[in-house]
Amino acid sequence: MPHGTANLLFAPGIFCYLLCMKTARYGRIVLGASAVLFGVIALMWHDAETWQTLQQIWRLPFGALIGGCLMTAQIAGGIGMQHPRTARPASVILGVVYLLFSLACIPAIVAAPNIYERYGGSFFQFFSLLCGAIALYAVTEENAARALVAGRLARLGLGVSAISFTLGQILLPHETADLVPKWIPPNQMFWAILTTVAFGLAAIALLSNRQARLAVRLMTLMLALFGLLVWVPRLISHPEAHSNWSEFALTSLITGAAWMVSGLKSF
């Protein structure tokens, strides 16, 4: 999702409520399955279209080995979070992996700090995944005080990420509009503007903790629809394009992360 993280918000609130009734369970399924998918395709295809900004890892000493270990750990964490007994250690594994993924984006930002895509289109994508892992830790933590702190960190972090997604779409309106299927009325730019506003409102709600649960549920639905209506058709028409697979996996990961945050009890 390099040019606009999600661009579709056109379902009523009642559908969002039904979608998110069992937030913790379904959020774990989506986030975990997406983590496995992204890890598998990254191990299969060692190219920049699949790894995107994570190709910075390759340039480290023993970079290929480090990258392979991180992707393998991501797969293990994705599988582990599917089971309640292993969900908590899986949250720690994924938290470490996504923290390192976020840090791997920093050299590119330092090299070209005036290119905003390297913030919203790279760093904050993986940072939002870190927030999902923290949210998973929060819902599996038995200590109420630690769970509350972790939940607040996840909510605030996702709020900051939503600001980044908003700015990314403001700075790249035409690229964002081009991702919207042309057959959806009234036109592509309408949805680009609407979803930019939606991201901004979600950011405000998450950071202020006012109607935050409703906001993150709507954002989750928007992200899910983006994955289904934008990337699934592209996967079907061009399954040979590695970028389509990585974009679909990243969109699904961010959807799962937002879904996990929506299930927090600390709102």
Secondary structure, 3 states (H helix, E strand, C coil): CCCCCCCCCCCCHHHHHHHCCCHHHHHHHHHHHHHHHHHHHHHHCCCHHHHHHHHHHHHCCCHHHHHHHHHHHHHHHHHHCCCCCCHHHHHHHHHHHHHHHHHHCHHHHHHCCCCCHHHHHHHHHHHHHHHHHHHHHHHHCCCHHHHHHHHHHHHHHHHHHHHHHHHHHHHCHHHHHHHCCCCCCCCHHHHHHHHHHHHHHHHHHHHHCCCHHHHHHHHHHHHHHHHHHHHHHHHHHCCCCHHHHHHHHHHHHHHHHHHHHHCCCCC
